[in-house]
Amino acid sequence: MNAVSPLVSCLKIFSLQHGRRWLLSLAISGVAVFHQAYAIDGKYQLPPAELQALVDAPRGPEFKLGPQNKQALLISLPNLPSISEVSQPELRLAGLRINPKMRAASRVNFSDGLSLLDLNTGKMRKVQGLPAKVKIADTVWSEDEDWVAFSVWGKNGVELWLLDVEEARARRLIYERLNATTGAGFSWLNGSEELLVRLLPRQQKTMPFNLSLPDGPATQESRGGKLSQNRTFQDLLRTPRDADMLDWQLQTQLAVVNVNGTVRRFGPNMVLSRAQASPDGKLVLLSQLRRPYSYQVPMERFAQSVEVWTLQGKKLKTIAEQAMRERMPNGVDAVQAGPRGFAWRNDEPATLYWLEAQEGGDPEVHSRVHDVMVQQAAPFSAPPQKLIELPWRFSSVQWGNDNLALVTETWAKTRDTRTWRIHPGAPLIKPELIFSRKTEDQYANPGVPVMSLNQFGRSVIRTTPDGQYIFLTGTGASPEGDRPFLDKLHLATEKTTRLWRSKAPYYEEVLGILDDNGTQIITSRESVDERPNLYIRNLLAGPNVKASALTAFPHPTPQMKGIQKRSLRYEREDGVELSATLYLPPGYEPKRDGPRPMLMWAYPREFKSAEAASQVSGSPYRFNRINVQGPMVMLARGYTVLDGPTMPIIGEGRREPNDTFVEQLKMDAEAAVDEVVRLGVADRNRIAIGGHSYGAFMAANLLAHTNLFRAGIARSGAYNRTLTPFGFQSEDRTYWRAKETYLEMSPFHFADEIDEALLLIHGEDDNNPGTYPLQSERMYQALAGLGTPTRLVMLPNESHIYRARESILHMLWEQDQWMSRYVKNAKPASNR
């Protein structure tokens, strides 16, 4: 890669401000040197062959266990999509990204094939009847395991297909197209014979208005009020035309579709944000958007009418009229005032539940109760029943039956969480506390209940036949790393019995329970050089009886076998214990070969206690899966890699973590660098720091405030926190309440202290709150203007996470070139 001349650097800065048409006119006018450089930089490049091979390595498959535990659906994953596929036309409306031709969410990960695995015999059957080059979006099992409904992106829209499990054959079920803008567009009704489907209206053929001419200016106005903490949302409505287009895209008619292919539409065309059938399949809970819309918040905070309709197209009741929520209280625990979160109980035929915030949803108001959970059964004539009063904020609920539901509450500000058992059929019974811990204390995480599908095809807590026990699974975080487990919890005594735990040298996790008492399980097992495969375990057979393998998928990148993996533990200056995963290239021996240039890749996290910050995460026995978006690809180029060195930012008690962000970040990085140098695997003068998103923000800060690294790679980051003035990450104070913190954390304000080379990569269409592409553009302009070696790469049609094969290959080319120039072949530090 040739160095870019100062003239080209200046012209690049100008081009960011004035667009590519100016570049074209400049090239035509005869500035040959600039035209040549732009032509080189304007083409996708290919990295070395060893990196290309990792990008094109086989993927998948994904695994979906059938509800009856007889069959499993294996969903094959194709290679990365092309840039032509990623660059399809896209609308960005009210926080949604929509493919206007398909009337569906635009950024979908597709499958290109299906297979069925018999769990008793291990026999695999490839599904027949699929179109050539099929693009499968969503797949859903029927409760009886006879069918799998799935959606396919066809030439003219999203199609509904059906897989006959017995025959292992698929067919297109109906010829009407689905509206999949805000969801899959289909779900099973009670049982396994019918589906609730969102269809495109019959009379809608073309857009009813001309988008090329404006009607006038877009106007916004605020008339004052209390502090409203809105994050920096993207893809918002900007004009009345946008609002009209949103209506047109969301307009839907509901229908019932039988597995024999008959279609019965019901109800009028509606501008729907969601629709969910009751478990018994007789009613539909839906939300219709109500105008006027907002230019300040995404669709989920628009005014909505929450209603229940019959399948005959009659509105049974309006449950709530939710007002537009442009203004919200301040704080991470803030929610909208009034009722929210309407949904069906999964264990009852037709009972709604919802939350009602107390004290206006304001977490700063002292209150004994912050949330109340209520329920109301059809036909909704009796008053709602109070299920539980929550001193903190509702987090989740798992339904079981009238005697069992688990409700979890959290308080994000203090990292507290509790889980209560309630008796939905007898709300006057006092809730029982089941679990209590800090959310950041993963060693104390009891796991989550194992779920199963009930007679309605809805997910409920799985109990033993006598109803006395439930099962829990979790990652099993521990000082020796993650060791997934299966536990049995006695509800009456709250005593837990461990049934099984993953053992070295494998990482094995429970995917499903195959019998009533939890003695037979299906697991996914992997090791450092063995990719995940499926196994059946009989827990009564004894420790010496091996599990039965159901699959034997080969290693996707055999050339990377032999990667050395080490879990590291070390301390930073103030005594906080840190951890990281060290990867060494195959065949590399530190004592024989000496220290290597290294890429360190990290992501900082906030904690309220040093004890929690010191906990180990991850497992030394997980498969060395090469994520082409991560740092491990550089092993193929001979670098050593330190992945995920913990970068805790701790604020104990009333202290805010970010008030000492830079100070703690420096200690974290210094400890990591000292450790890899001590081990002899890294040359202190040839280490690069990199990260994505908040990790990019971290990388720029470390270059600004330390001399630990020779270069940096920052992808899709934010560098000026004053552009996110209403909070970011776990920071819930506004800029005006914590000006010094915002400024001190912003590497943009210390760009003049960065003298190491920084590569900035960003998706041109980043939709992540806070990481506008402008953040990288302005950081580049600052560094270039200050004379710092820097390069800005804007990937066309890419969002926060890059998807296209061409984009990934080019990203790797850029990173490889940058590492080679500024790290691998770096001059001695004294000559900098």
C-alpha positions in Angstrom: 0.0 0.0 0.0 1.6 3.3 -1.1 1.7 6.2 1.3 -0.9 8.9 0.5 0.7 12.2 -0.3 -0.1 15.3 1.8 -2.0 16.8 -1.1 -4.2 13.7 -1.4 -4.8 13.7 2.4 -6.0 17.3 2.2 -8.2 16.6 -0.8 -9.7 13.5 1.0 -10.7 15.8 3.9 -12.3 18.2 1.4 -14.1 15.3 -0.3 -15.7 14.2 2.9 -17.3 17.6 3.2 -18.3 18.1 -0.4 -19.0 14.6 -1.9 -17.8 12.5 -4.7 -19.1 14.7 -7.5 -16.4 17.2 -6.7 -13.8 14.4 -6.9 -15.0 13.6 -10.4 -14.9 17.2 -11.6 -11.4 17.6 -10.1 -10.2 14.4 -11.9 -11.6 15.6 -15.2 -10.0 19.0 -14.8 -6.6 17.3 -14.9 -5.3 16.7 -11.4 -3.8 13.4 -12.4 -2.0 12.5 -9.2 -5.2 12.8 -7.2 -7.3 10.8 -9.7 -4.8 8.0 -9.7 -4.8 7.7 -5.8 -8.6 7.9 -5.7 -8.9 5.1 -8.2 -6.7 2.9 -6.1 -8.4 3.7 -2.9 -11.9 3.5 -4.5 -11.7 -0.2 -5.3 -12.3 -3.2 -3.1 -9.1 -5.0 -2.3 -8.4 -8.6 -1.5 -6.3 -9.6 1.5 -3.7 -12.4 1.3 -5.0 -15.8 0.4 -4.8 -17.1 4.0 -7.2 -14.4 5.1 -9.5 -15.0 2.1 -9.7 -18.7 3.0 -11.0 -17.8 6.5 -13.7 -15.6 5.1 -14.9 -18.3 2.7 -14.7 -21.2 5.2 -18.0 -23.2 5.6 -20.4 -22.0 8.2 -23.2 -23.4 10.4 -25.4 -25.2 10.6 -27.8 -23.8 13.2 -29.9 -26.2 15.3 -33.5 -26.1 16.4 -34.8 -28.9 18.6 -38.4 -29.9 17.9 -40.9 -29.4 20.7 -41.5 -33.2 21.1 -37.8 -33.9 21.2 -38.0 -36.4 18.3 -36.5 -34.3 15.5 -34.1 -31.4 15.1 -34.0 -28.9 12.3 -30.6 -28.1 11.0 -30.4 -24.8 9.2 -27.5 -24.4 6.8 -25.8 -21.0 6.5 -24.4 -19.8 3.2 -21.2 -17.8 2.9 -21.3 -14.0 3.3 -23.7 -12.1 1.1 -22.3 -10.1 -1.8 -22.2 -6.3 -1.9 -24.9 -6.3 -4.6 -27.2 -8.1 -2.1 -26.3 -5.8 0.8 -26.8 -2.8 -1.5 -30.4 -3.5 -2.3 -32.7 -0.4 -2.0 -33.5 0.4 1.6 -35.9 2.8 3.4 -35.0 4.2 6.8 -38.1 5.1 8.7 -38.8 5.6 12.4 -35.9 3.4 13.4 -36.7 0.7 10.9 -34.7 -0.4 7.9 -37.0 -1.8 5.2 -36.5 -3.4 1.8 -39.3 -1.6 -0.1 -39.6 -4.3 -2.8 -39.9 -7.1 -0.3 -41.9 -5.2 2.3 -39.6 -6.7 5.0 -36.8 -5.8 7.3 -33.9 -5.2 5.0 -30.9 -6.7 6.9 -31.7 -10.4 7.3 -29.4 -13.3 7.7 -30.6 -16.1 5.4 -30.3 -19.8 5.3 -29.8 -21.7 2.1 -31.0 -25.2 3.1 -32.7 -27.3 5.7 -32.2 -30.8 7.0 -33.9 -33.0 9.6 -32.1 -35.0 12.2 -33.9 -38.0 13.9 -32.8 -37.9 17.5 -33.5 -41.6 18.1 -31.6 -43.0 15.1 -29.2 -40.2 14.2 -30.4 -40.3 10.6 -30.1 -37.1 8.6 -32.6 -36.2 5.9 -32.1 -33.3 3.5 -35.4 -31.4 2.9 -36.6 -31.6 -0.7 -38.7 -29.2 -2.7 -36.9 -26.0 -1.9 -36.3 -23.6 -4.7 -32.8 -23.3 -6.2 -30.7 -20.7 -4.4 -33.3 -20.4 -1.7 -33.2 -17.5 0.8 -34.9 -18.7 4.0 -35.6 -16.0 6.6 -37.6 -17.4 9.6 -38.4 -20.9 10.7 -40.9 -22.0 13.4 -41.8 -25.5 14.5 -45.4 -26.5 15.0 -46.3 -27.8 18.5 -46.9 -31.4 17.4 -43.6 -31.4 15.4 -45.4 -32.4 12.2 -44.6 -29.1 10.4 -42.1 -26.3 10.2 -43.4 -23.0 8.8 -40.8 -20.8 7.2 -40.6 -17.7 5.1 -38.7 -17.4 1.8 -37.6 -14.3 0.0 -38.9 -14.8 -3.6 -38.6 -12.6 -6.6 -41.6 -10.4 -5.7 -41.9 -10.6 -2.0 -41.8 -12.7 1.2 -43.5 -16.1 0.7 -44.9 -18.5 3.3 -43.7 -22.1 3.0 -44.4 -25.3 4.9 -42.2 -28.3 5.6 -43.9 -31.7 6.0 -41.6 -33.4 8.6 -42.7 -36.9 7.9 -42.0 -36.5 4.2 -39.0 -34.2 4.6 -40.5 -32.1 1.8 -41.3 -28.4 1.6 -43.9 -26.5 -0.5 -45.1 -23.0 -0.9 -48.2 -22.8 1.2 -50.0 -19.7 -0.2 -49.4 -17.3 -3.1 -50.2 -14.1 -1.2 -47.2 -12.2 0.0 -46.3 -11.5 3.7 -45.7 -8.1 5.3 -42.5 -8.8 7.3 -41.4 -5.2 8.1 -41.7 -5.6 11.9 -41.4 -9.3 12.4 -41.6 -12.7 10.7 -45.1 -12.1 9.4 -46.5 -15.4 10.6 -46.9 -17.5 13.7 -48.7 -20.7 14.7 -52.3 -20.5 16.0 -53.5 -22.9 18.8 -52.0 -26.3 17.9 -50.5 -27.1 14.6 -53.2 -26.7 11.9 -53.4 -22.9 11.4 -51.2 -19.9 11.3 -51.8 -16.2 11.9 -50.4 -14.3 9.0 -49.8 -10.7 8.1 -50.6 -10.2 4.4 -50.1 -7.3 2.1 -53.4 -5.6 1.3 -55.0 -6.7 -1.9 -55.7 -3.2 -3.2 -52.2 -1.8 -2.7 -50.3 -2.0 -5.9 -48.2 1.2 -6.2 -47.1 3.9 -3.8 -49.9 6.6 -3.9 -47.7 9.6 -3.9 -44.7 11.1 -5.7 -41.6 11.1 -3.5 -39.4 13.2 -5.8 -40.9 16.6 -5.0 -41.1 18.1 -1.4 -44.3 19.7 -0.1 -42.4 22.1 2.1 -39.9 22.2 5.0 -39.8 19.7 7.8 -40.5 21.5 11.1 -39.9 20.5 14.8 -40.7 22.5 17.9 -40.3 22.0 21.6 -42.3 24.1 24.1 -40.3 23.2 27.1 -40.9 20.9 30.0 -38.9 18.6 32.2 -35.6 17.0 31.3 -36.1 14.3 28.7 -33.3 11.9 28.1 -33.4 10.7 24.5 -30.4 8.9 23.1 -29.1 9.8 19.7 -31.5 7.7 17.7 -30.9 7.2 13.9 -33.2 6.6 10.9 -35.9 8.8 12.2 -38.7 10.3 10.2 -37.8 13.7 8.7 -40.7 14.8 6.7 -44.5 14.3 6.3 -43.7 12.2 3.2 -41.7 9.9 5.4 -44.7 9.4 7.6 -46.9 8.6 4.6 -44.3 6.1 3.4 -44.2 4.4 6.8 -47.9 4.0 6.7 -47.8 2.5 3.3 -45.0 0.0 4.2 -46.7 -1.1 7.5 -50.2 -1.4 6.1 -51.3 -5.0 6.7 -54.4 -7.3 6.6 -54.5 -10.2 9.0 -55.4 -13.7 7.8 -55.8 -17.3 9.1 -54.0 -19.8 6.9 -54.6 -23.6 7.2 -51.9 -26.1 6.5 -54.0 -27.2 3.5 -53.4 -23.8 1.9 -56.8 -22.1 2.5 -56.6 -18.4 3.3 -59.2 -16.4 5.3 -58.6 -12.7 5.6 -60.3 -10.8 8.4 -60.5 -7.2 9.6 -59.7 -4.0 7.8 -56.3 -2.9 6.5 -54.3 -1.6 9.5 -51.0 0.2 10.1 -49.7 -2.4 12.5 -46.6 -2.4 14.6 -47.4 -5.9 16.0 -50.0 -8.7 16.1 -50.0 -11.7 18.5 -52.7 -14.4 18.7 -53.9 -15.5 22.0 -52.7 -19.0 23.1 -56.1 -20.6 22.3 -56.0 -19.1 18.8 -59.4 -17.2 19.2 -58.2 -13.6 19.7 -55.5 -11.3 18.4 -53.7 -8.6 20.4 -52.6 -5.9 18.1 -51.1 -2.4 18.2 -52.1 0.2 15.6 -50.0 3.3 15.1 -51.8 6.7 15.7 -50.8 10.0 14.2 -49.2 12.4 14.5 -45.8 10.7 14.4 -42.6 11.9 15.9 -39.4 13.2 14.3 -37.5 12.6 17.6 -38.0 9.0 18.6 -38.4 5.6 16.8 -41.6 3.9 16.1 -41.9 1.9 19.3 -42.5 5.3 21.1 -45.2 6.5 18.8 -48.8 6.8 20.0 -50.5 3.4 19.6 -53.9 1.9 20.2 -53.6 -1.5 21.9 -56.6 -3.6 20.9 -58.0 -7.1 21.0 -59.8 -8.5 17.9 -61.6 -11.7 17.1 -60.6 -13.9 14.2 -63.9 -12.9 12.6 -62.7 -9.3 12.2 -64.5 -7.7 15.1 -62.8 -5.4 17.6 -63.5 -6.9 21.1 -62.0 -4.1 23.2 -59.5 -1.3 23.2 -57.1 -2.2 26.0 -55.2 1.1 26.1 -54.5 4.2 24.1 -50.8 4.9 24.6 -49.7 8.5 24.0 -46.6 9.4 22.1 -43.5 9.1 24.3 -41.2 11.9 23.1 -40.3 12.9 26.6 -39.1 10.3 29.1 -37.7 10.7 32.7 -34.0 10.7 33.2 -32.0 7.6 34.1 -31.3 4.1 32.9 -34.2 2.8 35.0 -36.7 5.2 33.5 -39.7 4.0 31.6 -42.8 5.6 30.1 -45.6 6.6 32.4 -48.7 4.5 32.6 -49.3 1.0 31.2 -46.8 -0.8 28.9 -45.6 -4.2 27.8 -49.0 -5.8 26.8 -48.8 -9.5 26.1 -50.6 -12.8 26.5 -49.9 -15.2 29.3 -48.5 -18.3 27.6 -50.1 -20.7 30.0 -53.7 -19.5 29.7 -56.2 -19.5 26.8 -56.7 -15.8 26.6 -55.3 -13.7 29.5 -53.5 -10.5 29.1 -50.8 -9.1 31.4 -49.0 -5.7 31.4 -47.0 -3.4 33.6 -48.0 -0.1 35.1 -45.2 2.3 36.1 -45.6 4.1 39.3 -44.4 7.7 40.0 -44.5 8.5 36.3 -41.8 6.0 35.5 -39.2 8.3 37.1 -36.5 6.3 38.9 -35.3 9.4 40.8 -38.6 9.6 42.6 -38.4 7.6 45.9 -41.1 5.0 45.9 -41.8 1.7 47.6 -43.1 0.4 44.3 -41.8 1.3 40.9 -43.8 -1.3 38.7 -47.0 -3.2 39.2 -47.8 -6.3 37.1 -51.5 -6.9 36.4 -53.5 -9.4 34.4 -57.0 -9.5 32.8 -58.7 -12.5 31.3 -61.0 -12.4 28.3 -63.7 -11.1 27.7 -62.0 -8.3 29.7 -65.1 -7.2 31.6 -63.8 -7.8 35.1 -61.3 -5.4 36.6 -57.6 -6.2 36.1 -56.0 -8.2 38.9 -52.7 -7.2 40.5 -50.2 -10.0 40.3 -47.1 -8.4 42.0 -45.8 -5.1 43.2 -42.1 -4.6 42.3 -39.8 -2.2 44.2 -37.5 -2.2 41.2 -38.1 -2.3 37.5 -39.7 -5.3 35.7 -37.3 -7.3 33.6 -38.9 -10.5 32.5 -41.5 -13.2 33.2 -41.6 -16.9 32.5 -45.0 -18.5 32.7 -45.6 -22.0 34.0 -49.2 -22.5 35.2 -51.6 -21.1 37.7 -49.3 -22.0 40.5 -46.0 -21.0 38.9 -44.6 -18.0 37.2 -41.1 -16.5 37.7 -40.9 -12.7 37.6 -37.5 -11.0 37.5 -37.0 -7.3 38.5 -33.8 -5.3 38.2 -32.4 -1.9 39.2 -29.7 -1.1 36.6 -28.2 1.8 38.5 -27.2 -0.5 41.4 -26.9 -3.8 39.3 -29.4 -5.5 41.6 -31.7 -8.3 40.3 -34.2 -10.6 42.0 -36.5 -13.3 40.8 -39.9 -14.0 42.5 -42.2 -16.9 42.3 -45.9 -15.9 42.0 -49.1 -17.9 41.8 -51.0 -16.3 38.9 -54.2 -18.2 39.7 -54.1 -17.0 43.3 -52.7 -13.4 43.2 -53.2 -12.9 46.9 -50.6 -15.5 47.8 -47.4 -13.6 48.8 -44.6 -13.8 46.2 -41.6 -15.9 47.2 -38.1 -14.8 46.6 -36.2 -17.4 44.6 -33.0 -15.7 43.5 -31.2 -12.5 44.5 -27.8 -11.3 43.2 -25.9 -8.5 41.4 -26.4 -8.6 37.7 -22.6 -8.3 37.2 -21.9 -11.3 39.6 -21.9 -14.1 37.0 -20.4 -16.6 39.5 -23.7 -16.4 41.4 -25.9 -16.6 38.3 -28.4 -19.5 38.9 -29.2 -19.9 35.3 -32.6 -19.8 33.5 -35.5 -22.1 33.5 -35.7 -24.8 30.9 -38.8 -24.2 28.7 -41.0 -26.4 26.7 -44.0 -25.9 24.4 -47.5 -26.5 26.0 -50.7 -27.5 24.3 -51.1 -24.1 22.8 -47.6 -24.2 21.3 -46.4 -21.5 23.7 -43.2 -21.6 25.7 -43.7 -22.4 29.4 -41.5 -23.5 32.3 -40.8 -27.2 32.1 -41.6 -29.0 35.4 -41.3 -32.6 36.4 -44.6 -34.6 36.1 -45.5 -34.0 39.8 -45.0 -30.2 39.3 -42.5 -30.1 42.2 -39.3 -29.4 40.3 -38.1 -27.1 37.5 -34.8 -27.4 35.6 -32.2 -24.6 35.2 -29.4 -24.2 32.7 -26.6 -21.7 32.6 -23.1 -20.9 31.4 -21.7 -21.8 34.9 -19.2 -18.9 35.2 -16.4 -19.9 37.6 -12.8 -19.1 38.5 -11.7 -21.8 36.0 -13.9 -20.4 33.3 -17.4 -21.2 32.0 -18.7 -24.7 32.8 -22.3 -25.0 31.6 -24.6 -27.0 33.9 -28.1 -28.5 34.4 -29.7 -28.1 37.8 -33.0 -29.3 39.3 -34.7 -26.9 41.7 -37.3 -28.0 44.3 -39.9 -25.3 44.3 -41.1 -25.9 47.9 -37.7 -25.9 49.6 -35.8 -23.9 46.9 -33.0 -26.5 47.2 -31.0 -27.0 44.0 -29.5 -30.3 42.9 -26.8 -30.4 40.2 -27.6 -33.1 37.6 -24.7 -32.4 35.3 -21.8 -30.1 34.6 -19.4 -29.7 31.6 -16.0 -31.2 32.2 -12.5 -30.4 30.7 -11.2 -30.7 28.0 -14.7 -29.9 26.5 -17.1 -27.0 26.6 -20.5 -28.6 26.5 -23.9 -27.0 27.0 -27.5 -28.4 27.3 -29.7 -27.8 24.3 -32.7 -29.8 25.5 -34.1 -32.3 28.0 -35.4 -35.5 26.4 -37.4 -37.0 29.3 -39.6 -35.9 32.2 -36.9 -36.2 34.9 -33.9 -34.7 33.2 -31.9 -37.9 32.9 -31.5 -37.8 29.2 -30.2 -34.6 27.6 -29.1 -33.4 24.2 -26.0 -31.2 24.2 -23.6 -29.3 22.0 -20.0 -30.3 22.7 -16.8 -28.6 21.5 -13.1 -28.4 22.3 -10.3 -26.3 21.2 -9.8 -28.1 17.9 -13.3 -29.8 17.6 -16.2 -27.7 16.3 -19.5 -28.0 18.1 -21.4 -31.2 17.4 -24.6 -32.7 18.9 -24.6 -35.4 21.5 -27.1 -37.5 23.5 -26.2 -38.0 27.2 -27.8 -40.5 29.6 -27.1 -39.1 33.1 -28.0 -42.4 34.8 -25.4 -44.3 32.8 -22.5 -43.3 35.0 -19.5 -41.1 34.5 -17.6 -43.7 32.4 -20.3 -44.1 29.7 -19.5 -41.8 26.8 -22.1 -39.6 25.2 -23.5 -40.7 21.8 -22.6 -38.4 18.9 -25.4 -37.4 16.6 -23.3 -35.3 14.2 -19.7 -35.2 13.1 -19.2 -31.8 11.4 -15.7 -31.4 10.1 -13.3 -28.6 11.1 -14.2 -25.6 8.9 -10.6 -24.3 8.8 -8.2 -27.3 9.2 -5.3 -25.0 8.3 -5.8 -23.3 11.7 -5.7 -26.5 13.7 -3.0 -26.3 16.4 -3.8 -22.8 17.5 -2.5 -22.5 21.0 -5.0 -21.0 23.5 -4.2 -19.9 27.1 -6.4 -18.3 29.7 -4.4 -15.6 31.5 -4.9 -14.1 35.0 -3.0 -11.0 36.1 -3.4 -7.9 38.3 -3.5 -4.2 37.5 -1.7 -1.7 39.6 -4.5 -1.3 42.2 -4.9 -5.0 42.8 -7.9 -5.7 40.6 -7.6 -9.1 39.0 -7.9 -9.2 35.2 -8.2 -11.9 32.7 -7.7 -12.4 28.9 -7.4 -15.1 26.3 -4.1 -15.5 24.6 -3.9 -17.1 21.1 -0.6 -18.2 19.5 -0.2 -19.2 15.8 0.1 -22.9 15.0 3.7 -24.1 15.4 4.9 -21.0 17.2 7.1 -21.5 20.2 7.9 -18.4 22.3 11.2 -19.6 23.7 12.4 -20.8 20.3 10.9 -18.1 18.1 11.0 -15.1 20.4 8.3 -12.4 20.9 6.0 -11.6 18.0 4.1 -8.5 16.9 0.7 -8.6 18.6 -2.9 -7.4 18.0 -4.7 -6.7 21.3 -8.5 -6.5 20.9 -10.8 -5.4 23.7 -14.0 -3.8 24.9 -14.3 -1.8 28.2 -17.2 -2.6 30.6 -18.5 -0.7 33.7 -18.8 -2.4 37.1 -20.0 -1.4 40.6 -17.5 -3.6 42.4 -13.9 -4.7 42.0 -14.9 -8.3 43.0 -17.3 -8.6 40.0 -14.8 -6.9 37.7 -12.3 -9.6 38.6 -14.5 -12.5 37.6 -13.3 -14.8 34.8 -15.5 -15.1 31.7 -15.3 -17.4 28.7 -13.8 -20.9 28.6 -10.3 -22.2 27.6 -12.0 -25.2 26.0 -14.3 -23.5 23.5 -13.6 -24.2 19.8 -11.1 -21.9 18.2 -13.8 -20.5 15.9 -12.3 -17.9 13.6 -14.7 -14.9 13.6 -13.6 -12.9 10.6 -14.8 -9.7 12.3 -12.5 -10.4 15.3 -8.8 -10.4 15.9 -8.0 -14.1 15.5 -7.8 -13.8 11.7 -4.3 -12.2 12.3 -3.0 -15.6 13.6 -3.0 -16.7 10.0 -0.5 -13.9 9.3 1.8 -14.9 12.2 0.8 -12.4 14.8 0.0 -13.3 18.4 -3.4 -12.2 19.6 -4.7 -11.1 23.0 -8.4 -11.3 22.8 -10.8 -9.8 25.3 -8.4 -8.5 28.0 -10.8 -7.3 30.6 -10.9 -3.5 30.7 -13.1 -2.9 33.8 -14.2 0.6 34.7 -15.2 0.5 38.4 -17.3 2.9 40.4 -18.0 1.4 43.8 -20.7 2.8 46.1 -21.8 6.3 45.0 -18.9 6.8 42.7 -19.6 6.8 39.0 -17.3 4.5 37.0 -16.7 7.0 34.2 -15.4 9.7 36.5 -12.0 7.8 36.4 -12.4 6.2 33.0 -9.1 7.2 31.5 -7.1 6.5 34.7 -8.6 2.9 35.0 -8.3 2.2 31.3 -4.6 3.0 31.4 -4.1 0.6 34.3 -6.0 -2.1 32.5 -3.9 -1.7 29.3 -0.6 -1.4 31.2 -1.3 -4.7 33.1 -2.2 -6.5 29.8 0.9 -5.3 28.0 3.2 -6.2 30.9 1.7 -9.7 31.1 2.2 -10.6 27.4 5.7 -9.1 27.5 6.5 -11.1 30.6 5.3 -14.3 28.9 7.6 -13.6 25.9 4.9 -13.7 23.3 4.8 -10.0 22.4 7.4 -7.4 21.5 6.6 -4.3 23.7 7.4 -2.0 20.8 5.2 -3.9 18.3 1.7 -4.1 19.8 -1.4 -2.7 18.2 -4.7 -2.0 20.0 -8.0 -2.5 18.3 -11.7 -2.7 18.9 -15.2 -2.3 17.5 -17.8 0.3 18.6 -17.0 1.1 22.3 -13.8 -0.9 21.7 -12.9 1.6 19.0 -13.5 4.4 21.5 -11.2 2.6 23.9 -8.5 2.2 21.3 -8.4 5.9 20.4 -8.3 6.8 24.1 -5.4 4.5 24.8 -3.4 6.0 21.9 -4.2 9.5 23.2 -3.3 8.8 26.8 -0.5 6.1 26.7 2.6 5.2 24.7 1.9 1.5 25.0 0.9 0.8 21.4 2.5 1.4 18.0 -0.8 1.6 16.2 -4.5 1.3 16.5 -7.5 0.0 14.6 -10.8 1.6 15.5 -14.0 0.3 13.8 -17.4 2.0 13.9 -16.6 4.0 17.0 -17.6 7.3 18.6 -14.8 9.7 19.6 -16.6 12.9 20.7 -19.0 12.3 23.6 -20.5 15.8 23.2 -22.3 14.4 20.2 -24.1 11.9 22.5 -25.1 14.4 25.2 -28.0 12.4 26.7 -25.9 9.4 27.8 -24.0 6.4 26.3 -23.3 2.8 27.3 -24.1 2.7 31.1 -23.6 6.5 31.5 -27.0 7.9 32.3 -25.9 11.4 33.3 -26.3 14.1 30.6 -23.5 16.1 29.2 -24.7 19.1 31.2 -24.6 17.2 34.5 -21.1 15.7 33.9 -19.3 18.0 31.4 -15.8 17.2 32.6 -16.4 13.5 32.4 -17.8 13.8 28.8 -14.8 15.9 27.7 -12.1 13.8 29.5 -13.5 10.6 28.0 -13.5 12.0 24.4 -10.4 11.1 22.5 -11.3 13.7 19.9 -10.5 16.4 22.5 -7.0 14.8 22.9 -6.3 14.2 19.2 -3.2 16.4 19.5 -1.7 13.9 21.9 -2.1 10.9 19.5 1.2 10.3 17.6 0.6 6.7 16.7 -1.0 5.6 13.5 -4.7 5.1 13.7 -6.8 3.2 11.1 -10.5 4.3 11.2 -13.1 2.0 9.6 -16.8 2.8 9.5 -19.9 1.7 7.8 -21.4 4.5 5.7 -24.9 3.5 6.9 -24.2 2.9 10.6 -27.6 2.9 12.4 -26.2 2.3 15.9 -27.2 5.0 18.4 -24.2 7.2 19.1 -21.8 5.9 16.4 -22.8 8.2 13.5 -20.3 7.9 10.6 -19.6 11.6 11.3 -17.7 10.5 14.4 -15.0 8.8 12.3 -15.0 11.5 9.7 -14.3 14.2 12.2 -11.7 12.2 14.0 -9.9 11.6 10.7 -10.0 15.3 9.9 -8.6 16.2 13.2 -5.7 13.6 13.0 -4.9 14.4 9.4 -4.9 18.1 10.1 -2.6 17.5 13.1 -0.1 15.5 11.0 -0.8 12.1 12.6 -0.6 9.0 10.3 -4.2 8.0 9.8 -6.5 6.5 7.3 -10.3 6.6 7.0 -12.2 3.8 5.3 -15.9 4.2 4.8 -17.6 1.0 3.7 -20.5 1.6 1.3 -24.0 0.3 2.3 -22.7 -1.2 5.6 -24.3 -0.6 9.0 -22.7 -1.0 12.4 -21.8 -4.6 11.8 -20.4 -5.3 8.3 -22.1 -7.9 6.2 -20.9 -8.1 2.6 -18.1 -10.4 1.5 -16.4 -7.6 -0.3 -16.6 -5.4 2.7 -15.1 -8.0 5.0 -12.3 -8.9 2.6 -11.5 -5.2 2.1 -11.6 -4.6 5.9 -9.1 -7.5 6.4 -6.9 -6.1 3.6 -6.8 -2.7 5.3 -6.0 -4.2 8.7 -3.3 -6.4 7.3 -1.7 -3.5 5.5 -1.9 -1.3 8.5 -0.4 -3.9 10.8 2.4 -4.7 8.4 3.4 -1.1 7.9 3.1 0.3 11.4 3.5 -2.8 13.7 5.2 -5.8 12.1 7.8 -3.6 10.2 7.8 -0.8 12.7 11.0 1.0 13.3 12.5 0.8 16.8 10.7 3.0 19.3 13.7 5.4 19.6 13.4 6.3 15.9 9.7 7.2 16.1 
